[in-house]
């Protein structure tokens, strides 16, 4: 299997990191090739946007086999708006736009990562779960009769995402999750040597 020199993972918190590392691990990425950039505190959205841009700028200094993977909750602002915000920060710094195919990947869970975590956890347990991308499952009640997501569920949910067939997702799969899986596959193709 081809190798990856370094993936810089820009994220707000532990759940984001565990989820993404779960996906990358099953994809065959050695944990030592993943460098975490975690929000030290304050506004997670602003920090992720600015740190994502800083890490994209750093890509210029290195050869192939490197990429930046950011995770930023949509939080009801709209995917297009969140993406526009990040694109604007990149543009201000004279950096290229978001492109998973070029190793600059941004995942935008709608409404937030918990939406994906609940759905993937239900899939892992062999049950179906009706979920929408508007309800705030992070602050509100879990969907249906699902138990509340625990930190221990995050990495296995990322692993489950890697096992999904993005060309034929299971019924009820959140649309942005399907899109994210496609972006992740493009990103991995871009950063493998």
C-alpha angles and dihedrals in degrees: 000000000000118000137231123223097204141341115197109210113203112193146148102234153348097286092054090049096047092047094050094042088052090056094044093047093055088046087063099256112147111235089232089064091060117086113193122218105188127186107257091206141293124067106004094196095053092044094050092048094050096040091048089056092047091052092047087054089052091055089074090068096057139065127240124308097060133105145162120236117189129187119200127167115236089217095191094301094110128257093254091053094048091047091047090052092055093042089053092054090049091048094049088056093046092248130145119262128262110289124161088194089060096045097263104111128172121188117202111192111202121246090351140314091276089068089062094040093055094047096045093044090053089050091051090052091051096248133115123236128192108224137165132206095231104060116088102234090171094068100019135059121297116266117267113331095328117138116244113276114256127203088250089064095061103077094043088050090056089049090051090052091058090054094055119104103235091195091056108022118187117264113279095023108152109254095230090052090056089048091048091053090054091049091049092052091049090047093052091050089052098050101041116101 
